[in-house]
Amino acid sequence: MKDEEVNILLNDLLEVYGYDFNDYSKASLKRRMQRLFALDKFPSFAEFRYRVRNDEIYLKRFVEEITVNVTEMFRDPAFYKLLRKEVLPLLATYPFIRIWHAGCSTGEEVYSMAILLQEANLLHKSLLYATDLNPDVLEKAKAGIFPLSTMKQYSENYILSGGTHDFSSYYTTRYDYAKFNRDLAQRMVFATHNLVSDGSFNQFQLILCRNVMIYFEKPLQDRVLTLFDQSLEPLGFLALGAKETLRFSDIASHYKQLGKEKIWRKGAS
């Protein structure tokens, strides 16, 4: 696919559906579009474009393929260990805890957080807002059903993050799937939210947006970080992915990093 063809599709998405990907990394989007083009064996770009513009079912597949949904429970266990040891004890001092998982994908991170909160006896006074651009992945997240084949890895991650319970007590198995306990999901609110175009919708003590902004160009990264700053209470925490940073951003001077992990605490004012 040529660069101008990528731009044509991006303009179509904005014009027809209101999805604005124009500030996403073009190289990354082009790579994923080319993969889908080859995978679905389109004979020409014109037919690919026609399908995206006119077939809403195919559009869902297209958006799902070009928005990366790679995630796992307790990914980067050292990150979760720091949350468990240093962040949650401070959040425990609040009468009510609001957490935002921005770009939550299929929900593994949200369920990981709910388990941490339950083990700290904080889940009952917490609300976890899980948002994503893609409504299809939100439906998967809401269901809390994950392949049984991933549980061994998730259990290992959980133990490395400092977990001491039997991980299998958090889900029931049926056929080749694991369904996470309903009491974890009761404190979750799922909603579509577009980091590119939507504004702040609450005040949070903790915001997590991990491995989402690496696909954004610098101006969009700055815009999203400003949105998070507006949505975060003084002394709140902002958590990013392993390859993401606040350094060189407009808000960097208001935040202090906790150790080596990608968690920052906002200043008092």
N, C-alpha and C positions, 0 to 999 in steps of 0.2 A: 504493500500500500504506500502511496505517495503522501508526503506531508500535507499537501492541499486536500487530499481525500479525507485524511484524519480531521482536518479543520472543517470540512463540509459536514461530516457526521456530528462533530461537536456543536456546530451551529444548528443542525437539525434537532438535536436533543434539547437545546435551549428553546428554539422556536416552537417546536411541537409539544414538548412535554415539560418544559421549565427546569430541566436538569442542566446546571451550569458547571461544566468540567473544564472551562477555558483556562483556569489557573492551575490545573493539575499538570504534573510533569508530562510533557508531550511524548518524550521517548518511552516512558512507561506505558502510556495509553496506546501508543502506536504498536508496541510489542504485543499487548493483550488483544487489540483489535485484529492484528495479523494472525494471531493464534486462532481466534474464533472464526475468522474468514476461512482459514485452511481446514479447521476442525469440521465446520458445517458445509464444506465443499461448495462454496458459491462460485459460479462460473465467471462472474464479473462483479466489479464494484457497484455498478448500477443496480444489480439485483440485491446485493447486500444492503445498499442504502434504502431501496424500496421496502425491504422487509422490516428494517428498523423503524422507518417512518410510518408504516401502515399496519403492522402486526403487533398489537399490544402484548400478546403472549410472548412473542419473540423479543420484544423490548425488555421484558423482565430478565430473560436469559442474557441479553446483551449487557444490561447494567450489572447483573450479578458477576459476569465474567470480567468486566473492566474495573469493577471496584474490588480490590483484593480482600478476600475473606479468610486469610490464613490466621488461625488462632488456636490456642489450646488452654486447658485449665492449668493454673499455677505456672504459666509460662515465665521463665526466668525466676526460679525459686528464691534466689537471693533478694529479688525485688519484693516478693510477698513476705519474706522473713522480716524485712525492714518495716513493711506496713504493719505486720503483726506486733513487732516489738516496740516500735517508736511512734507510729502514727495512731494506731487504734487506742492506746492508753490516753493520748491527748484528746481524741474525739470522744472518748468515754465521759469527759467532763461536761459535754454539751447535753442539754435536756433532750434534744432531738437532733439526729444526724441525717444530713442530706448529701447523697453522693451521686455524681453524674458520670456515667460511662458513655463517653462520646465516641461514636463509631464502634458500637459494641459488637458488630458482626453477628455471628450465630450464638453469642451469649455465654461462651465458656468463661470469660473473664468475670461476668456478673455473678455467675454461680460460685466461682472461686471466692469472690468478695463476700457473698452471703454466708459461705461456710466459715470464713474468717470471723465475721461478725457474730455468727451463732456461737462459735467457740469462745468468743470474748464476752458472751452474754450481752451483746449490743444489738442484735438483729431486731428485737421487739421494738426498739426506739429509733430504727433507721428506715430510710426510704431510698431505694436505689433506682435512679432514673436511667434507663438504658435506651439510647437513641442511635439511629442509623439512617442513612440516606435511603437505603434499600428496604422496602417493606417486606420483601420475601424472606430476607435473612432474619428480620424481626419476628416473623411468624415462627421460624425455627427456634429462635431464642426463647420465645414465649412458651413453646412446648417443653423445653428442658429435656429433650431426648437426644442422646448422642450415641454414636456407634460403640458397641461393647468393646470392640478391638482397640479403642483408644484408652480404655480405663487403666490398663497396666501402666502406660506412660503417665497418665494423669495422677495415678496413685503415687508413683515415684516422685513426681514433681511436688505433690502435696507433702510427702514425708520430708523432702529436702527443704521445704518452706517452713518447717517447724511443726507440722501437723502431727498429732500424737494419737488421734482416734483411728478406728478402722474405716478407711475411706469408703469401703463398700456399704457402710451403714447409711450413706447419704443418697443412695439410689436403689431402685429395684430393677431387676433384669427381666426382659421378655424377648424371646428369640435372640436377635443379634444386637439388641439395643439396651441402653441403660436410661431409665427415666429418673430424673432427680426429684427428691421429695418436695411435695407441695408446699410445706411450711417455708422452704427457702424462697419460692417464687411469690409468696404472699406479700412480700415487702418490695416487690419490683414493679415499676411502671414502664411500659414499653411504648415508644412513640417515634414516628419519623421526624427527623430533624436534619436539615441540610446545613452543614458548617459553612458552606460557601455563601448562602443567602439569608439564613434565618438568624434571629437575634438571641439575646439572653432571655431565659424564661424562669430563672429562679436564682436564689443565693445558696451556694453550696459550701460545705466545709472541705470536701475532697472532690477533685475532678480527675478522671483518668481518660487519657486519649493516647493510646499506645499503638505505635506503628501505623498511624494514619497519615500524619503530616509529612512523612518521608516521600510521599507521592505528590506533594504540593510544591508549586514554585514559591520562591521566597516571599513575594508580596502577599500571597494567600496564607502562608504560614504566619506572617505578622498579623494579618487580620484575625485569624483564628485564635492566636495567643491573646490578642486584645479582648476578644470575646470571652475567653476563659477568665482573664483578669477581671472583667466586669461582672462575671458570674460567681466569682470566688470571694467569700467573706475575708476580712482581715484575719491573718494568722491561719488561713486555710492552706490546703496542700494541693499541688498540681503534679500529676504523675504522667510522664511521657514514655515512649518506647526506647529501647536500648540504643538506637542510632539517632535519636532526636535530642535537641538541647534548647535551652532558653538563651544560651550565649548568643550574642550579637542581635538579640531581639530588643524591641523598644521597652519591654517590661522587665528585662533582666535585673535592673538595679533594685527592683522592689522585692526580689526573691533570694532565698539562701538555700543552696543545695544540701540535702541530707546525705552525708557520706558519699560513696561512689555510685549509688543507685540514682536513677533518673526521677527523683522526687524532690520537689522544691517547696519551701514554705514561704508564704507571702508575709510581708511585713505588717506591723500593727496598723499602719495608716498609709 
